Amino acid sequence: MVDILNLLVQSSEYYAPFAGGGLLTSLFENNQDITNINVYLLTADMSQKNRDRFLALAEQYHRTIKFLDANKVDKFCEENDLHKYHGSYAPYYKIFALSVVEEDIDRLIYLASDMIVTGSLRYLINVDLNNNILGMCIDTVSETHKKLIGVSSTYYYNTGMIVFDVKKWLKEKCMDRFVYHITNVQANYPLSEQDIVNVILGTKIQKLPLKYNFFTELLLYNNCDFVKNVVGIKHFYSEDEFIDGQKNAVIWHCFGWMCLRPWVENTDHPAKELWNSYIQKSLWNDFVPIKQKKAFPFKVQTFLYKHLPNNIYAFVYRNISFGLQKRRAKRAGIKQQ
């Protein structure tokens, strides 16, 4: 049984408290039984103060952190004339990060900076990917969106947590396939690199349990059928898998859906107490909550969720969402499938 966790995290100066105080502090705290944890931290603009905090955090838990220069990934993207997403190559970092990892490793696990880890990741280190290239969890993305962008696989996956079979990823020349697709097939997608991963590799992804990428918004839903009805998806987790995710979440993905993110002042996020508990014991315990107001569309959505019967809320949300998805796809230049 493998006892090494190779972890990929990307962070900016802005996201340092979330990546360090939330994600890595919680991960180190709850995975002390794993012998070796090696963190590859991809960043371009992080201050020396925050770099020193990350190094001190790793030393505190007897782990290693290696900083990867995201500017090298930017250069790789520029040399291949890749399309920027909102003026940045950052969404592509997780896809092309292995171009700057020098070590010879078999498995790499990517985690987004807006996550909290409350249990062991040993399962992800050793899970059988059944000859697939990646292991991921299913996302709550509609059949309409899948059809619009041309996803042929049964499921649509979330890129917040990715288990890479590095040897197979390199053997299958996945980075070359992404470059070719972006430059010759379709560059602009509504959900950026997540759409591209699903379009190119959707049939080579192993479905992993929901509890390893549990979207906190799902705490608002009573059952799996309600999720399917609201979002408009046919293929998701079973009811038992859904309940297991809610009750036994290992990785909490702190979306800012109808609620503000857990690090926002006066947030109504369901994981705010959990997030605060880790930030307070971390080296970023001087973090000051961000002042931010909930956007008007989310205020309306929250009101409808609280005041409409479930079936009516699901109908309204689903149809408005479908319309917005079609508009985003059209704006991205995607032809109707």
N, C-alpha and C positions, 0 to 999 in steps of 0.2 A: 504493500500500500504506500503510495506517494505521500510524503509529509513536507512538501514544499509548496508554498503559495506564491506564485509570481503575479503581481497585481499591477495593472495599468490604471493610472488616474491622471486626468488632465485638469489643470487649474490655472486661473489667472490671478492677479493680485487681488481682485475683487472677491473671487471665490475662495481665497485661501482659508478664511475662517470656517467655511462650510466643508471644504475638502479635508482640512486638518482637524478642526474642532468637532465637527459632526461625523464625517465618514471615517477617517482613519483612527480617531480616538475610540470610537465605538467598535471598530473592527479589531484593533489591537486588544482592547479590553476583553472582548468576547471570543478571542481566538488564541489565547495564551497556550493552549495545548498543541498548537501546530509548531513544529520545531523551527522551521525557517520561513519567514515572510519577507519577500523582496519587493519593494515598491518602486515602480518606474513612474516618476512624476513628470509629466510633460507640461512645460510652461514656457512662456516667452517673455513675460513682463514682471515676474515676481521679484519683489524687493529682497534685499539681503536679510532684513529683519524677519520676514516670513520664511525664507529659506532656512535660517538658523532655527526657527521654531519647529519646522518639519524635521530637521536633523535631531533636535533635542527630543522631540516626540519619539522618533525611532529609537534613539539611545535609551530612553526611559523604559521602553518595552523590549529592548534587545533585538531590534529589527534593523533592516537596512533600507535606505532610500537613496535612489540614484536619480538625479535631475537629468531629464532629456530636453534638448533644445528644440522647442517648437518652431523656431525660426528655420531650422533645417527642413521641417515638414512643409513650411510655407514655401521654401525655395523649391522643394520637390514639386509642389502643386503649380508654382509659377512656371517652372521649366516644362511642365506637361500641359500648360495652358488650360488649367482647370477653372471652371466657373466658381466664383465666390458666392457664398450664401450671406446675404445682408452685409456685403463688404468684407467678409472674413472667411478664412479657410478653416477656422476652428472646428466646425462640425465634421470635417474630414479627418481630424487628428487621430481618432480611434482607428480609422481604416488604414491609415498610412504610418501609424506609429512604429510598426515593426521594421520600417526602413531605417530607423535610428536606434533600434535595440541591438546591441552588439553581442550580447550573450547568447549562447546556444541553449534554448529552452524548448520544452515539449508542449507546455500548456501555459496560457496567459489568460488572466481573468480581468476584464475591464469593468470598472464600476464608476457610475456618474457621481459627481461631487455632491449632488443633492440627495444622497442616500444615507441611511443609518443602518448599521449592522448590529443585530441584537442576538446573534447566535453563531454557531460554528459554520465555517465555509468548507469544511472537510469534504462534504458531499460534492461540491463543485470541483474540487481538486481531482477527485477519483471517478466521477460519473462517466459512464460509457456513452460516448456520443454516437455510437452505432454507425461508424464510418462517415459521419457527417463532419462538416468543416467547423461549424459553430454550434454552441448550445445557448438557447435564449428562452425567454418567457413570452407568452402570447400577450399582445396588446389589445386594448379596447378600441380598435379602428374598424370602421364600418365596411360592409361589403361594397358599398358604393365607392368608397375611396380606393379599395383594392382594385375594383374594376376600372376606375378612371386611370390609374397609373400602370395597370397591366401586371398585377401580381397573380401568378399562376398557382401558387401553393395554397393549401387548405387554410393555413393560419397566416396571420400577419404578426410579426414579432417586434418587441420593443428593444431598442439598442442601449438602454440604460445599464444593462448587465449582459455581458457577452463572454462566453467561454470559448477561447480560440484553441483549436488544435493547430498549433503553430507549424508543425511539420507538414500537415495536409494543406494549410493555408498557403505555405510557400510552394509546395509541390504543384498545387493547382493554379499558381500564378494569379492569386486573387487580386493583388494590387494592380497588376497589368489589366485585368478584366474590368476593374473599376475605372481606371484611366481611360480605357477604350470606350466604355459605355458613356462616361461623362463627356468625352470629346467628340464622339461620333453618333451616339444614339439620342440621349436626353441628358441635359445638364441641370436643368432647373426642376426641382420637385417641391411640392408643398411642405413636406416634412423632411426635406434635405436628405442627409445621409441615411436616415432610417428607411425612407422609401427606396433608396438605391440598394441598400443591403437586401431588402425584401424582394425587389425585382430581380436582382442578379443571383442571389444565393438562397432564396426562399425555400427551395426544395432540398437544400443541403444543410438545414438547420434542425437540430434535435430539440424537441419541446421539453422544457424543464419545468419543475413545479412552480406554481404561482408564488409560493412563499419566498422564492429567491429573487423576486422583483415585484414586490407587492405594492401596487399603486394605492397611496393613502386615500384617494377618492373613493375606492371601493368599500371603505368603511361606511359610506353613506347608503349603500345598497343592501337590501335585506336578503336577496338571493340571486343566484346566477341568471335565472330567467329574466329578472328585472334589468340586469346589466345588458343582456342580449337585446331586450326590447328597447331600452333607452338608446343604445349605441347603433343598433341595427346590424348585428352580426349573427351569423349562423353557427360558426364554429368557435367555441371558447372552451374553458375548462368545465369539467362536470361539476355538479352541485357539491359533491364530496370534496373535490379538489379546491373549489372556491372557498368552502368553509374552512378547510385546512389552511388555506392562505390567510384568511382573516384571523384565525385563532393562533396560528403558529408561524407568523411571518418572521423570517430571518433577515431579509433585506427590505427595509422600508424605503420606497421611492416617494420622496416628499413633493409631489406635484403641487402646483398652485392653482388648482382648478377653480371650484366655486369659492375657495378660501384663499387667503393670503398665505404665502410661504411661512414656515415655522419661525424664521428669523426676522419677520416683520413685526414692528411694534403693534401691540393690541391685536395680534393675529387670531383668527378663529380656526386655525389649522388643527385637525384632530391629533397630530403627532407633535404639537408644540411642547408639551411637557417632557416628552421623551427626548426631543432634540435639545431642549434647554438643559436637561440633566447631563448630557455629554459635553456641551459647550462650557458648562460651569466647571467641570472637572478637567478641562483641557487647558493647553497653553494659550488658548484664545479666549480665556474667561473674562477678558476686558472688552469683548465685543459688545458694541452698542446696537440694539435692534434698529433696523432700517425703518425710516418713516415712509410709508407708502399707502395710497388709498386704493381700495378695490375698484377696478374698472367698471363702468356703468353696465356693460353687457353681463358681467358676472353678478352684479347686484340684482339685475332682473332675473337671471337664471336662479339665483338663490331664493328669491321671492317666490318664483313659480314652483320650485322644488318643495318649499315649505308649505305652500298653500293649495296646490292642486293635487287631486288624487293621482296615484302613481301612474295609472294607465294614460291619463290625459297629459300629465307632465311628459311621459315618455314619447307620446305622439307629437307634442309640440316641439320638444327638444330635437327629436330625430329628424323631423322635416325641415326645421330651420338649419340644422347641422348639415343635412344633405345639400341644401342650396348653397351654403357657404363652401362646402367641399368642392362643388362643381365650379364655383367662381374662382377658388384658389387654383384649381387645376387648369382652368382656362387662362388665368393670369400667368401661370408658369409655362404656358405654351404647350401643354399636353393635349394631344388629339383625343377626342372622345372615343373610348373603346367600344 
